[in-house]
Amino acid sequence: GQSPKTYEATIASCHASLAKLQLDYVDLYLIHAPFGNAQRLEQWKALLELQRQGKVRAVGVSNFNQTHIEEIKAAGLPLPDVNQIELHPWSQKPNLVSYLAQNGIAITAYSSLVPLSTWRATEGQASAKTAGMKADGASAESPFKTMAKKYGVSEAQVLLRWGVQNGYAVLPKSVNAERIRQNIDLFSFEIDDEDMALMRGMDRGDGVAWASGDPTQAG
């Protein structure tokens, strides 16, 4: 992988991106993962400087755990506006979610559709755990299929609505026009308490979107 960016390189990278986008600023800029180790704080200071310059409106992180954020707090620096993490009924991270809420950090959920049989594991992610999840998602007895039928929506809409009802921003992706419309239509129905409770009991621990393992478990 790439070497962790220095303070100066982080600033330069943002400026280069803005030039390519032909924009004066972006609404949100994130540190993608906590793998910078000693450079993490320097990268975070760089994001704060970019915010001061007006190049970014909000600053955040992705895949950070409590330890990584406590590192920022211990340095006396402002905390992230957002933490983007893998979240779905099979990877709920309740302790991290609670910590983020207590510290006023908004949550963006990615890989929300992992429980679907159609979720595409990229090369290197076809672990035994992922294979088991895909098999469960394809089962005719999948609870997500049952819920989709109950609410008259797609399975993807059920999973995305689960995130919305938990207070997360969700990041679905599709190149299919109909699926894009469905992904937007999350406010015409509500998952009832019984089904939300059922999904709370589905947690299987760490996420599977990264071949190297869930980055929120990194030191």
N, C-alpha and C positions, 0 to 999 in steps of 0.2 A: 504493500500500500504506500500511499504518499507519506512523506515526513510531515509531522505536525507543523502547522503554519505558525510563524512568529507573529508578534504584534504588528510589525511593519507589513508582513506578507498578507495578513488578514485585512488590513486597511486597503492595501493595493488590490486584493482580490475583489473586494466589494466595489471599488471604483471602476475596475475593469468590467465587472458585470453590469454596472449601471450604464457604462458607455455602450456595451453591446445591446442592452435593452433600450437605449436612447431615452433613459429616464433620469430625473433629478434625484429621485429617492424611491425606496420600496417601503411597503407598509410593515413588513416583518422580515427580519434577518436572523438566522439560527446558526448555532454551532451544531453540526450534523451528528456528532458522536463524541463521547468523553475520552477518546483514545489519545488525546494530546498530552496526558500526564502532566509533566512540569510546565507545558505550554498552555494548559487549560486556562489558567488565570490570565495569562497574557492575551490569549484570544478573547476572553471575556472583556478585558479592559479595552481591547480594540473595538469590540461591538459597542461598548458604551461611548467611546470616542466618536464612532460613526453616527450614533444617535445624537450626540452633542452637535455634530456638524450638520445635522438635518438630512443625512443620507439615508437613514432608516427611521421609521416612526416607532416601532416596537422591536425589542431584542429578546431573543429566547435561546433555548437549547433543545436538543433532541437526544433521547436515550440516556439522560442523566438520572442518577439515583440520588437518594438522600445524602450520601457521602459527598458526591460531587457538588451538590448545591450548598451543603454545609461549608464546603471549602470556600465558596464565594462569600457566604455569610461571615465566615471567620476573617476574611480579608477586608471586611467592612465595606463591601461593594454592593450596589443595588442588585436585588435578585431578578432573575429572568421574569419576563411577562408571561412566557409560555414554555411548557415542556412538551415536546412531541414524542409519544411513546406508542409501542404496539399494544393495542387494547381491543379485546373482543371477548365474548363469553368464555372462551377457553384460555384466556390469559388476562386476568383482571387486575393484578398487582394492587390489592387493596391497601397495603401499608404505604406504598408509594403514592397512590391516589389520595389517601388521607393526608399524608404529609404535604403534598402540593396544595391541597385545599386549605390547610392550616396556615400556609405561608402565602396565600393569595396568588398562586401561580396557576394560570389557566392551563387546561389540558387539551391537546390535540391528539386524537387517536388515529394511528395509521394501521394498515393491514386489517381493517375491520371485517373483511370478508373471508378471513382464513377458514372459518367453519364450513364454507360452501365447498361442495365437491368440485366446483369449477375453478376454485382458487388455484392460480398457477404458481407452483413452486419453481423458482428459477434454478438454473444449474447449480448443483452443490448444496441445495436445500432439501433434497429428497431423503431426509433422515427417516429412521424407523418411526419416530414420533410424528413427523409430517405425513408419512404414508398412512399411519393409523388415523390421523385426523381426516385425511381426504376420504378414506374408506367410510368413516363415520358420517361424514357429510353427504356421501352418496347413498347412504342407507335409506331405504323406503320408510324406515321408522324414525328418521331424523326429526327431532322436535321443531327444527326451524321450518321444515316442510309443513308440519302440522299447523304451526303458528301462521305461516304465510297464507295457508288456505283459510284459516279462521278469520284473518283480518282482510282478506281479499287483496293481498299485495304480494310482492316477490320476496323470496328468502333474503335477498340483499337488503331490501327495504326494512325487513325485521331487524337485521343486524345493525344497520345504520341508525334505525330508530332507537335501538337499545343504547347506543352511544349517546344520542341526543338526550334521551331521558335521564341518562346519568350525568348530564351536564358537560359532555365533551363536544368539541368541534370535531367533525369527521372529514376524512379526506378520501372519498371514493374516486376511482379512476376508471374511465371507460372510453372507447372510441366508437361505441355503439350508441346511436342517437336515442333509441328507445330506453336503453339502460341509463343514459344520462338523465333523461326525463324522470325515470323512476327514482334515481338517486337524489334528485331535487325534491321529489314529492314525499316528504317525510312528516308532514304536518297535517295530513288528512286523516290520520288514525293515531291511536295511542295504545301501547301495550299495557294490558291490565296488570294489577298487582300480582296475581297468581303466576303469570308468565314471567314477570320480572324476577320474582322469587325463584322460579324454576331455573332461570338463567344464572342467577347468583350462585347456584349450587353446581355449576358446570366448570368452574375454574380448574385448569390443569397445570397451572404454574407458569413457567417461563414461556416467552414467545418463540416463534419459529421463523420469523421473516429473515433473519440473518443466518447465513451458513455457519458463521463462526460462533453462534450462540447469542442469546439475548444480551445486547450491550448494556442494559440496565444492571447486569450482574458484574460488569467490569469494575476493577478496583480503581 
